[in-house]
Amino acid sequence: MDILQTIQSLRDELNQHNYNYYVLDKPTISDLEFDTKLKELQVLEDKNPQFYDENSPTVRVGGTITKNFQTVQHEFRMYSLDNSYSKEDLLDWQTRCQKILGDVPLEFTCELKYDGASISILYENGKLKRAVTRGDGFQGDDVTNNIKTIKSVPIKLKGDYPEKFEIRGEIILPFAGFEKMNQDLIEIGETPYSNPRNTASGSLKLQDSAEVAKRPLDCLLYTLTGNNLSISSQFEGLQKAREWGFKVPNESKK
C-alpha cells in the first residue's frame, strides 16, 4: 500500500471510530488505540503535505487561529421558533397551516427544544464545506474551523446524501461537561461560567480552534434545507440525516 492509500485508509478508519463513539455512543476501540492511530496519521500528513485534506480527522484537534470571523449571507433564511402557551394557540396555528396547504390531511412531528447556539452547516458532495452561526437570521459568522473540532459533527457523510444541502440544529454543552469545566476553573481560582447555553455560544467565537477542541461541546442536527432534496416531511428528514451520519435526537414522534 502506498503512502496516499495508507493516509486515506487511516482517515476513513478514524472517521468511522469518531462516528461510533460520538454519534452512536458505541466505541469499538480504546482511547489509547484511537490516539495512536491519530498520531500516526498526523506524522504521515506532516511528512507528506501534498496530500493535505481540509477534512482530515486531524483537524478535530484544532490549531487554526481566526482573528476575524467572516460574515456570510444565509442562502436560506434561519428563522426562530415561536412560543405557545395554550392549546388555542396551537389550534389557530393548525388552521393557518390548513389554509396555506389546502384541504389535505396534516401530520406533525413533535421534538424537544434544545437550548444552545444555532448553527447551519453546508455540505457539498458529502463533505463539510462551511458552518455559519444564525446571526440575525439573514447573515451570520463563518465558524467552520471551530465546528470541525466538535467530534459529533461529521466531516464526511455516508449513504445517498444530496449533492448540496444545509443542515441546522444546536451546538450544546451537556450538563456533565459544563460542570467539569467549572470545577476545573474553581480549582485554579478562576470564575466559573454562568450557564451552558452562553458558554456553548461563546465557544464558537474563540479565536483558537484548539481551545474549542478542549471543550466538551456536542451538536444535535435536525433540520434539512436546500433545493430539490426529495424529502417529503420533517420526520423523513430526521431519518435520512441519521442515515447520512448525523447525530440526530432520538426524541421525536410523528
C-alpha positions in Angstrom: 0.0 0.0 0.0 1.5 3.4 -1.0 1.6 6.4 1.3 -1.6 8.1 0.0 -3.5 4.8 0.4 -2.3 4.4 3.9 -3.3 8.0 4.8 -6.7 7.6 3.2 -7.2 4.3 5.0 -6.4 5.9 8.3 -8.7 8.8 7.7 -11.6 6.5 6.8 -11.0 4.3 9.9 -10.7 7.3 12.3 -13.9 8.9 10.8 -15.7 5.6 11.5 -14.4 5.4 15.1 -15.4 9.1 15.7 -18.9 8.2 14.4 -19.1 5.1 16.6 -18.1 6.9 19.7 -19.7 10.4 19.4 -22.8 9.6 17.5 -23.7 6.0 18.2 -22.1 6.0 21.7 -20.7 2.6 20.9 -16.9 2.8 20.8 -15.1 -0.2 19.2 -11.5 0.7 20.2 -9.9 2.1 23.3 -9.0 5.8 23.6 -5.3 4.8 23.5 -5.7 2.9 20.3 -7.5 5.8 18.7 -4.9 8.4 19.8 -2.1 6.1 18.5 -3.8 5.9 15.1 -4.5 9.7 15.0 -0.8 10.4 15.9 0.3 8.0 13.1 -1.9 10.0 10.6 -0.6 13.3 11.8 3.0 12.2 11.3 2.2 10.9 7.8 0.4 14.1 6.9 3.2 16.3 8.2 5.8 14.4 6.1 3.5 14.5 3.0 1.9 17.9 2.8 1.0 17.3 -0.8 -1.8 15.0 0.5 -3.3 17.7 2.7 -7.1 17.5 3.1 -9.1 20.2 4.9 -11.5 17.5 6.1 -9.0 15.1 7.6 -9.8 13.7 11.1 -6.7 15.6 12.3 -8.5 18.9 12.0 -10.5 17.8 15.0 -7.7 18.7 17.4 -7.8 22.4 16.2 -5.0 24.8 16.0 -6.3 27.2 13.4 -6.4 30.8 14.5 -9.2 33.1 13.3 -8.6 36.8 14.0 -11.8 38.0 12.3 -14.9 35.9 11.6 -16.2 36.5 8.1 -19.8 37.5 7.8 -21.7 35.1 5.4 -25.2 35.6 3.9 -27.5 32.7 4.5 -28.8 31.2 1.3 -31.9 30.1 3.1 -33.1 32.3 6.0 -32.7 31.0 9.5 -36.0 31.5 11.4 -36.5 31.5 15.1 -39.3 29.4 16.8 -42.5 31.0 18.2 -43.6 30.2 21.7 -47.1 28.9 22.6 -48.7 28.7 26.0 -52.1 27.4 25.2 -54.0 24.7 23.2 -55.9 27.5 21.4 -52.6 28.9 20.0 -51.8 25.5 18.6 -55.2 25.1 17.1 -55.0 28.5 15.5 -51.6 27.6 14.0 -53.1 24.4 12.6 -55.9 26.3 11.0 -53.4 28.7 9.3 -51.3 25.7 8.1 -54.5 24.1 6.6 -55.4 27.4 4.8 -52.0 27.5 3.2 -51.8 23.9 2.2 -55.4 23.4 1.2 -57.7 20.5 2.2 -55.1 17.9 2.8 -54.5 15.7 5.9 -51.9 17.2 8.2 -49.1 15.3 10.0 -46.9 16.8 12.8 -43.5 15.9 14.1 -43.0 16.5 17.8 -39.5 17.1 19.0 -37.7 18.5 22.0 -36.4 22.1 22.0 -32.7 22.3 22.7 -31.2 25.4 24.3 -27.8 26.1 22.7 -26.3 28.1 19.8 -28.0 27.7 16.4 -25.8 26.6 13.6 -26.2 26.0 9.8 -23.7 23.6 8.2 -23.3 23.4 4.4 -22.3 20.1 2.8 -21.2 19.7 -0.8 -20.6 16.2 -2.3 -20.7 14.7 1.1 -18.1 16.9 2.7 -18.4 19.7 5.3 -17.9 22.9 3.4 -18.9 25.7 5.8 -20.6 26.3 9.2 -22.3 29.6 9.9 -24.0 30.9 13.1 -27.6 32.1 13.0 -26.7 35.8 13.4 -29.7 37.9 12.6 -31.3 35.1 10.5 -30.2 36.7 7.2 -26.4 36.5 7.8 -24.1 35.0 10.4 -20.4 34.3 11.2 -18.3 31.7 9.5 -17.1 29.4 12.3 -16.1 26.4 10.2 -12.7 25.8 11.8 -14.3 25.7 15.3 -17.2 23.5 14.3 -14.8 20.9 12.8 -13.4 20.3 16.2 -16.8 19.0 17.5 -16.5 15.2 17.2 -20.2 14.5 16.7 -20.3 16.7 13.5 -19.5 14.5 10.5 -16.7 15.8 8.2 -17.6 13.2 5.6 -21.0 11.7 5.0 -22.2 8.2 4.1 -25.1 6.9 2.1 -27.3 8.6 -0.5 -26.9 12.2 0.5 -27.9 15.1 -1.8 -25.1 16.8 -3.8 -25.6 20.1 -1.8 -27.7 20.9 1.2 -27.6 22.6 4.6 -28.4 21.0 7.9 -29.3 23.0 11.0 -29.5 22.5 14.7 -27.9 23.4 18.0 -24.4 23.4 19.4 -24.9 22.4 23.1 -22.8 21.9 26.2 -24.2 18.9 28.1 -24.5 19.5 31.9 -21.9 17.0 32.9 -19.2 18.6 30.7 -20.3 22.1 31.8 -19.9 21.1 35.5 -16.5 19.5 34.9 -15.3 22.7 33.1 -16.5 24.9 36.1 -14.9 22.5 38.6 -11.6 22.8 36.8 -11.9 26.6 36.9 -12.7 26.7 40.6 -9.7 24.5 41.4 -7.4 27.1 39.8 -9.2 30.1 41.4 -10.9 31.3 38.2 -14.5 32.4 38.0 -16.9 29.7 36.8 -19.1 30.1 33.7 -22.7 31.2 34.3 -24.7 28.8 32.2 -24.2 26.1 29.5 -26.0 27.9 26.7 -23.9 31.1 26.8 -20.7 29.1 27.2 -21.6 27.0 24.1 -22.4 30.2 22.1 -19.2 31.9 23.3 -17.1 28.8 22.4 -18.0 29.2 18.7 -16.3 32.7 18.7 -13.0 31.7 20.3 -10.1 32.6 18.0 -8.0 29.5 18.7 -9.8 26.3 17.5 -7.5 24.2 19.7 -9.2 25.8 22.7 -12.6 24.9 21.2 -11.5 21.3 20.8 -10.8 21.1 24.5 -14.5 21.9 25.4 -17.0 19.1 25.6 -19.4 20.6 23.0 -22.0 18.4 21.3 -24.1 19.1 18.2 -27.7 18.0 17.6 -28.8 18.5 14.0 -32.5 18.2 12.9 -33.5 20.5 10.1 -32.6 20.0 6.4 -32.8 22.8 3.8 -31.9 23.1 0.2 -33.2 22.8 -3.3 -34.7 19.6 -4.7 -33.9 17.4 -1.7 -36.7 14.9 -2.5 -37.7 14.8 1.2 -41.5 15.0 1.8 -41.6 15.6 5.6 -39.7 16.7 8.6 -39.9 13.1 10.1 -38.4 11.6 6.9 -35.6 14.3 7.0 -34.7 13.2 10.5 -34.4 9.6 9.4 -32.4 10.5 6.3 -30.0 12.7 8.4 -29.3 9.7 10.7 -28.5 7.5 7.7 -26.0 10.1 6.4 -24.1 10.0 9.7 -25.5 13.0 11.7 -26.2 12.9 15.4 -30.0 13.4 15.3 -32.0 13.4 18.5 -33.9 10.2 19.1 -36.7 12.0 20.9 -39.1 12.6 18.0 -42.6 11.3 17.2 -44.8 11.7 14.1 
